[in-house]
Amino acid sequence: MKGGIFVLSGAGLSAESGLKTFRAEDGLWEDHPVEDVATPEAFARDPELVQRFYNMRREQAAKAEPNPAHRALARLQAEHDAPVYLVTQNVDDLLERGGAREVIHMHGALKDALCATCGHRWAAPMVMDIKDPCPTCGTPATRPDIVWFGEIPYHMDTIQEALEDSDLFVSIGTSGVVYPAAGFSQMARSLGIRTMELNLAASGGRFDEVREGLASVVVPDWVA
Ligand SMILES: CC(C)NC(=O)[C@H](Cc1c[nH]c2ccccc12)NC(=O)[C@H](CCCC/N=C(/NCCC(=O)O)S[C@H]1O[C@H](COP(=O)(O)OP(=O)(O)OC[C@H]2O[C@@H](n3cnc4c(N)ncnc43)[C@H](O)[C@@H]2O)[C@@H](O)[C@H]1O)NC(=O)OCc1ccccc1
């Protein structure tokens, strides 16, 4: 028994903290077609528009508070007698503000800025401007440290090792549409790992157990 628990989370985990999910009728992608704001092409075409989109997201995330699901996962990570890998597609820091010690942000984080020229990373100002010079190479090529569509997600090796070190895979608040994250449950099954889904409604993916309901209810219930 390896004992590790692999928790993959998505926008549904932060929905009750007031952060829009992506695909709901009033989803983020509704009023900002993804190809206009979350692709390198969009950034090359209209960097101001992309910066405004992520400045808005950064402001919303700063105003949001962790909910009982974030805190329950932080508690599980602190109390479980084996590693609890909190892998998230979310770019907000509500798991950390909920007390989580270590979070793997596979799609980046709103709190970081990235120099598109030299790759230097630093803490993002609340309002980021394309003209902000990189503190290392000085070029004005500042972008949000976010993984856009067509870009390779972060920490894929760490994620693979975490999966191989786990006995249980739990998917929370994700529709399972975006790859490679959407393929992790299948990878877990092929490793013989037990799989669970905690989601408002079953996403339709194959899991050994599905518990439907609000994350703020089903996650603390499961952790308890
Ligand atoms: C649209 C999709 C088909 N396209 C892709 O998957 C693409 C292309 C692709 C790659 N492989 C493929 C294979 C097949 C088809 C397509 C592809 N993938 C990529 O481009 C990725 C890069 C993808 C990352 C893009 N960046 C994001 N985010 C950062 C930006 C930003 O945030 O602005 S993705 C973004 O959208 C996704 C949104 O999904 P969810 O989080 O699940 O949110 P959603 O709204 O959909 O669902 C919410 C769920 O919660 C539930 N819910 C709601 N409220 C609650 C509640 N209260 N409680 C509980 N549950 C709740 C709902 O019922 C629902 O089920 C998240 O991943 C999120 O991070 N890069 C890549 O593949 O590089 C090469 C590669 C390949 C292999 C290995 C290495 C590299």
The ligand as a Gaussian input file, in Angstrom:
#p B3LYP/6-31G(d) Opt

LIG

0 1
 C      -10.661000      22.279000     -25.213000
 C       -9.834000      21.014000     -25.258000
 C      -10.416000      19.957000     -26.127000
 N       -8.472000      21.379000     -25.714000
 C       -7.410000      20.812000     -25.129000
 O       -7.496000      19.955000     -24.265000
 C       -6.083000      21.359000     -25.574000
 C       -5.651000      20.667000     -26.873000
 C       -5.443000      19.209000     -26.733000
 C       -4.340000      18.626000     -26.243000
 N       -4.519000      17.265000     -26.236000
 C       -5.739000      16.980000     -26.728000
 C       -6.389000      15.750000     -26.892000
 C       -7.662000      15.770000     -27.401000
 C       -8.257000      17.015000     -27.734000
 C       -7.610000      18.231000     -27.531000
 C       -6.360000      18.203000     -27.033000
 N       -5.093000      21.186000     -24.502000
 C       -4.025000      22.036000     -24.500000
 O       -3.828000      22.912000     -25.314000
 C       -3.044000      21.844000     -23.339000
 C       -3.056000      23.062000     -22.392000
 C       -4.338000      23.153000     -21.686000
 C       -4.273000      24.225000     -20.590000
 C       -4.979000      25.498000     -21.035000
 N       -5.114000      26.419000     -19.885000
 C       -6.118000      26.392000     -19.013000
 N       -6.163000      27.237000     -17.943000
 C       -5.209000      28.327000     -17.843000
 C       -5.799000      29.511000     -18.519000
 C       -6.860000      30.182000     -17.696000
 O       -7.238000      29.632000     -16.641000
 O       -7.284000      31.254000     -18.131000
 S       -7.390000      25.229000     -19.220000
 C       -8.705000      25.820000     -18.237000
 O       -9.868000      25.224000     -18.780000
 C      -10.179000      24.055000     -18.034000
 C      -11.550000      24.290000     -17.476000
 O      -12.004000      23.073000     -17.057000
 P      -12.597000      22.905000     -15.550000
 O      -11.644000      23.457000     -14.563000
 O      -12.989000      21.496000     -15.453000
 O      -13.877000      23.903000     -15.548000
 P      -15.306000      23.662000     -16.265000
 O      -16.020000      24.959000     -16.160000
 O      -15.131000      23.027000     -17.587000
 O      -16.031000      22.553000     -15.321000
 C      -16.340000      22.870000     -13.990000
 C      -16.893000      21.572000     -13.382000
 O      -17.165000      21.821000     -12.002000
 C      -18.488000      21.428000     -11.702000
 N      -18.966000      22.372000     -10.671000
 C      -19.440000      23.640000     -10.860000
 N      -19.734000      24.193000      -9.637000
 C      -19.413000      23.243000      -8.683000
 C      -19.480000      23.213000      -7.263000
 N      -19.938000      24.241000      -6.553000
 N      -19.065000      22.097000      -6.617000
 C      -18.608000      21.002000      -7.326000
 N      -18.496000      20.986000      -8.702000
 C      -18.912000      22.090000      -9.353000
 C      -19.270000      21.507000     -13.011000
 O      -20.320000      20.554000     -12.964000
 C      -18.193000      21.109000     -14.038000
 O      -18.137000      19.688000     -14.183000
 C       -9.195000      23.940000     -16.889000
 O       -8.171000      23.049000     -17.270000
 C       -8.649000      25.364000     -16.784000
 O       -7.369000      25.394000     -16.240000
 N       -1.700000      21.771000     -23.834000
 C       -1.290000      20.681000     -24.526000
 O       -2.009000      19.752000     -24.763000
 O        0.056000      20.730000     -24.880000
 C        0.572000      19.564000     -25.589000
 C        0.828000      18.456000     -24.558000
 C        0.175000      17.252000     -24.639000
 C        0.462000      16.233000     -23.708000
 C        1.364000      16.415000     -22.670000
 C        1.988000      17.649000     -22.642000
 C        1.670000      18.668000     -23.553000

